[in-house]
Amino acid sequence: MADATTSSITIGADPERVMAVIADFAAYPEWADQVKTVEILDTDTAGRPERVRFQMDAGPIKDSYTLDYTWAPDGRSVSWSLVKGQIQKAQNGSYVLVGSDGRTTVTYSLAVDLNIPMIGMLRRKAEKVIIDTALKGLKRRVEGAA
């Protein structure tokens, strides 16, 4: 698996509110520009999504894929890994939230390996676009709901 691409953003809300938006997969097509459809396939004992299928269109990367999610007991992070994809052979990612004074710094890490050859520099650029777009959309969604 390739090295992860990581970026952070600060959002004007507490970590619980930020994580509630992250966990609301059904709403992703409303704010995550690359996500076209979402289907929750399974939930954990706490009712959080555990296996989720996505249809994504992120310019050079278009895929239908399924991810398994692991939620931290403290509600401050979630990580995922690829179960199945059409053009992806691996995907590992995470959101880590650090709150202070009614604000939350969200760090998003993502590493994707494709079934098609792609120069590392182009893959990292695509990951960076996906991450930055997702973080900006998350910030708009959380702060707009305030």
VENKA-V388125 format. One record per residue. N is the residue number from 0. RES is the residue in three letters. SS is DSSP state (A for helix, B for strand, O for the rest). PHI is phi in radians with two decimals (NA if undefined). BURIAL is # if it has 16 or more other ideal C-beta (glycine too) atoms within 10 Angstrom, else .. Layout:
n->N res->RES ss->SS phi->PHI burial->BURIAL
n->N res->RES ss->SS phi->PHI burial->BURIAL
This chain:
n->0 res->MET ss->O phi->NA burial->.
n->1 res->ALA ss->O phi->-1.23 burial->.
n->2 res->ASP ss->O phi->-1.10 burial->.
n->3 res->ALA ss->O phi->-1.37 burial->#
n->4 res->THR ss->B phi->-1.69 burial->#
n->5 res->THR ss->B phi->-2.31 burial->#
n->6 res->SER ss->B phi->-2.62 burial->#
n->7 res->SER ss->B phi->-2.31 burial->.
n->8 res->ILE ss->B phi->-2.58 burial->#
n->9 res->THR ss->B phi->-1.84 burial->.
n->10 res->ILE ss->B phi->-2.07 burial->#
n->11 res->GLY ss->O phi->-1.41 burial->.
n->12 res->ALA ss->O phi->-2.85 burial->#
n->13 res->ASP ss->O phi->-1.33 burial->#
n->14 res->PRO ss->A phi->-1.01 burial->#
n->15 res->GLU ss->A phi->-1.11 burial->.
n->16 res->ARG ss->A phi->-1.20 burial->#
n->17 res->VAL ss->A phi->-1.11 burial->#
n->18 res->MET ss->A phi->-1.14 burial->#
n->19 res->ALA ss->A phi->-1.07 burial->.
n->20 res->VAL ss->A phi->-1.23 burial->#
n->21 res->ILE ss->A phi->-1.04 burial->#
n->22 res->ALA ss->A phi->-1.37 burial->#
n->23 res->ASP ss->O phi->-1.54 burial->.
n->24 res->PHE ss->A phi->-1.06 burial->#
n->25 res->ALA ss->A phi->-1.03 burial->.
n->26 res->ALA ss->A phi->-1.56 burial->.
n->27 res->TYR ss->A phi->-0.92 burial->#
n->28 res->PRO ss->A phi->-1.03 burial->.
n->29 res->GLU ss->A phi->-1.37 burial->.
n->30 res->TRP ss->A phi->-2.35 burial->#
n->31 res->ALA ss->O phi->-1.69 burial->#
n->32 res->ASP ss->O phi->-0.93 burial->#
n->33 res->GLN ss->O phi->-1.36 burial->#
n->34 res->VAL ss->B phi->-1.49 burial->#
n->35 res->LYS ss->B phi->-1.70 burial->.
n->36 res->THR ss->B phi->-2.49 burial->.
n->37 res->VAL ss->B phi->-2.42 burial->#
n->38 res->GLU ss->B phi->-2.34 burial->.
n->39 res->ILE ss->B phi->-1.43 burial->.
n->40 res->LEU ss->B phi->-1.67 burial->.
n->41 res->ASP ss->B phi->-2.75 burial->.
n->42 res->THR ss->B phi->-2.19 burial->.
n->43 res->ASP ss->O phi->-1.50 burial->.
n->44 res->THR ss->O phi->-1.14 burial->.
n->45 res->ALA ss->O phi->-1.55 burial->.
n->46 res->GLY ss->O phi->1.49 burial->.
n->47 res->ARG ss->O phi->-1.46 burial->#
n->48 res->PRO ss->B phi->-1.02 burial->#
n->49 res->GLU ss->B phi->-2.01 burial->#
n->50 res->ARG ss->B phi->-2.32 burial->#
n->51 res->VAL ss->B phi->-2.37 burial->#
n->52 res->ARG ss->B phi->-1.82 burial->#
n->53 res->PHE ss->B phi->-2.16 burial->#
n->54 res->GLN ss->B phi->-1.98 burial->#
n->55 res->MET ss->B phi->-2.20 burial->#
n->56 res->ASP ss->B phi->-2.35 burial->.
n->57 res->ALA ss->B phi->-2.08 burial->#
n->58 res->GLY ss->O phi->1.21 burial->.
n->59 res->PRO ss->O phi->-1.23 burial->.
n->60 res->ILE ss->B phi->-2.05 burial->#
n->61 res->LYS ss->B phi->-2.13 burial->.
n->62 res->ASP ss->B phi->-2.78 burial->#
n->63 res->SER ss->B phi->-1.97 burial->.
n->64 res->TYR ss->B phi->-2.62 burial->#
n->65 res->THR ss->B phi->-2.14 burial->.
n->66 res->LEU ss->B phi->-2.09 burial->#
n->67 res->ASP ss->B phi->-1.79 burial->.
n->68 res->TYR ss->B phi->-1.93 burial->#
n->69 res->THR ss->B phi->-2.17 burial->.
n->70 res->TRP ss->B phi->-1.75 burial->#
n->71 res->ALA ss->O phi->-1.20 burial->.
n->72 res->PRO ss->O phi->-1.00 burial->.
n->73 res->ASP ss->O phi->-1.44 burial->.
n->74 res->GLY ss->O phi->1.26 burial->.
n->75 res->ARG ss->O phi->-1.85 burial->#
n->76 res->SER ss->B phi->-2.75 burial->#
n->77 res->VAL ss->B phi->-2.52 burial->#
n->78 res->SER ss->B phi->-2.25 burial->#
n->79 res->TRP ss->B phi->-2.57 burial->#
n->80 res->SER ss->B phi->-2.54 burial->.
n->81 res->LEU ss->B phi->-1.27 burial->#
n->82 res->VAL ss->B phi->-1.67 burial->.
n->83 res->LYS ss->B phi->-2.74 burial->.
n->84 res->GLY ss->B phi->-2.56 burial->#
n->85 res->GLN ss->O phi->-1.47 burial->.
n->86 res->ILE ss->O phi->-1.86 burial->.
n->87 res->GLN ss->B phi->-1.58 burial->#
n->88 res->LYS ss->B phi->-1.83 burial->.
n->89 res->ALA ss->B phi->-2.76 burial->.
n->90 res->GLN ss->B phi->-2.66 burial->#
n->91 res->ASN ss->B phi->-2.27 burial->#
n->92 res->GLY ss->B phi->-2.68 burial->#
n->93 res->SER ss->B phi->-2.82 burial->#
n->94 res->TYR ss->B phi->-2.01 burial->#
n->95 res->VAL ss->B phi->-2.15 burial->#
n->96 res->LEU ss->B phi->-1.96 burial->#
n->97 res->VAL ss->B phi->-2.23 burial->.
n->98 res->GLY ss->B phi->-1.78 burial->#
n->99 res->SER ss->B phi->-2.85 burial->.
n->100 res->ASP ss->O phi->0.94 burial->.
n->101 res->GLY ss->O phi->1.30 burial->.
n->102 res->ARG ss->B phi->-2.19 burial->.
n->103 res->THR ss->B phi->-2.33 burial->#
n->104 res->THR ss->B phi->-1.61 burial->.
n->105 res->VAL ss->B phi->-1.87 burial->#
n->106 res->THR ss->B phi->-1.93 burial->#
n->107 res->TYR ss->B phi->-1.96 burial->#
n->108 res->SER ss->B phi->-2.03 burial->#
n->109 res->LEU ss->B phi->-2.60 burial->#
n->110 res->ALA ss->B phi->-2.33 burial->#
n->111 res->VAL ss->B phi->-2.23 burial->#
n->112 res->ASP ss->B phi->-2.04 burial->.
n->113 res->LEU ss->B phi->-1.85 burial->#
n->114 res->ASN ss->O phi->-1.33 burial->.
n->115 res->ILE ss->O phi->-1.86 burial->.
n->116 res->PRO ss->O phi->-1.14 burial->.
n->117 res->MET ss->O phi->-2.58 burial->#
n->118 res->ILE ss->O phi->-1.02 burial->.
n->119 res->GLY ss->A phi->-0.89 burial->.
n->120 res->MET ss->A phi->-1.09 burial->.
n->121 res->LEU ss->A phi->-1.22 burial->.
n->122 res->ARG ss->A phi->-1.10 burial->#
n->123 res->ARG ss->A phi->-1.12 burial->#
n->124 res->LYS ss->A phi->-1.12 burial->.
n->125 res->ALA ss->A phi->-1.10 burial->#
n->126 res->GLU ss->A phi->-1.05 burial->#
n->127 res->LYS ss->A phi->-1.10 burial->.
n->128 res->VAL ss->A phi->-1.11 burial->#
n->129 res->ILE ss->A phi->-1.06 burial->#
n->130 res->ILE ss->A phi->-1.10 burial->#
n->131 res->ASP ss->A phi->-1.09 burial->.
n->132 res->THR ss->A phi->-1.12 burial->.
n->133 res->ALA ss->A phi->-1.13 burial->#
n->134 res->LEU ss->A phi->-1.13 burial->#
n->135 res->LYS ss->A phi->-1.14 burial->.
n->136 res->GLY ss->A phi->-1.13 burial->#
n->137 res->LEU ss->A phi->-1.07 burial->#
n->138 res->LYS ss->A phi->-1.04 burial->#
n->139 res->ARG ss->A phi->-1.03 burial->.
n->140 res->ARG ss->A phi->-1.14 burial->#
n->141 res->VAL ss->A phi->-1.19 burial->#
n->142 res->GLU ss->A phi->-1.26 burial->.
n->143 res->GLY ss->A phi->-1.26 burial->.
n->144 res->ALA ss->O phi->-1.51 burial->.
n->145 res->ALA ss->O phi->-1.21 burial->.
